[in-house]
Structure formats: C-alpha cells, structure tokens
Amino acid sequence: MSQRQLYIAAYDIRDPKRLRKTLRVIRAYASGGQKSVYECFLSKTEKAALLSEVSDVIDTEEDRFFLLRLDPRGRVYTLGKALPPQDGAFYYVG
C-alpha cells in the first residue's frame, strides 16, 4: 500500500461555476473540512491527480489554489466531543 500524507487544500475561486467544479474535485479527495479549506490524505499518485484536475478547472489569472503538506510528526488536537482520527487499513476516495 502506498504511503499517504496529510495535506491541507485551500482555494479562492472568483467565478461561481468554477467554484462548484473545484469544490466537486476537492471533495472527491477530502476526508474533512469546511468552507474553502479541506484535509486530504493523499498518496503521490492521488496528489498528482488532484493537482491535474484542479488545474483543468481553475483560471490561474483569477483563482488561487494551495496544497500544503503537514508535518507528520505533529500532534492531533481535538476539541469538544471530537474523536481523534483513526488510521485505518485503507481510505475510500470517491
């Protein structure tokens, strides 16, 4: 199984039509998030696919997309009744 890394995907899209398309692309890879920032556990192949799909949708002159790899050594904090994430044997993307 390929090694997955945790990324934060964020975007700022000006056109409503491109915004809907971008949101659809990112949600296909995301494990959670809100508004225009999403958590994505990605393999190298999935990362390349996400970047390719997003670049097909956005206008690089008007829109912005940011993909940040988080340090895997970081501690996970939860607030309230939230449960810490469980690393399963696999993740379903789709």
N, C-alpha and C positions, 0 to 999 in steps of 0.2 A: 504494500500500500504506500502511496506517495505521502511525503511529509507535508502537512498543512501548516500554514502560518496565519496568524490573526492580523487582519488589515482593517483599517477604517476607510470607508469610501464616502466622500462628501462631494456635493455638486452644487452649482448655482447656474441654473438654466433660465434664459430670458423668455423664450418662446413657449407658450403652453403646450403646443403639440410635441415639441422636442422634449419638454419636461415629462410628459406622460410616457413617452417612449423610453427615456433614460431611466425613469423610475421602474418601469417594467423590466428593463435589462438588469438593473442593480438588485431588485428584489429576487430575481432568479438565483442570485449568488449569495444573498444576505442570510445571516442567521438571526438577525435582530437589528433594531434601530428605530429611529423616529425622525420625522420631518425630512431633512436632506442629508442625514448622516447615518450610515449603516455599518454594522460589524459583518465582516466576511471572513470565514475560514477558507483559505484558498490554497490549492496546490499550485505549482509553477504553471501547469497547463491551464488551470482554471483562471489564474491571474492573466495570462496572455489572452485567453478567450474573452474575459471581461473587458480588458483594455481595448481589444479589437472591436467588440460590439459597441462599446461606448463611443469610440472614435467614429464609427459609422453613423451615429445618431447626432452627436453634438456639432455645433458650429464653433470652431476654435477661435473665431474672431469675437464672438459674443458670449460664449458659455465657458464655464470653468468646471473641471473635474479633478479631484485629488484622491490619490490612493496612498495611504500611509501604512507601512508595516510596523506593528507594535512589537516592542521588545518582549520576547517570550519569557524572560526572567521576571517580568513584572507580576506583582501580586494582584489578584482579583478582589475587588471590594464590592459588597452588595449592601443595599440599603433597605430598610423595612422588612418585608416578608420575602424578599427575593431570595432565590436559591442560587448558590454558586453553579456555574456551568459545569456540566459533566462531559468529559471526553469519552465519547462512545467509540465503538469499533469502526463506525462509519458515519458519514453525514449524507443525508439525502438533499440533493440540489435539484430543484425543478418545480 
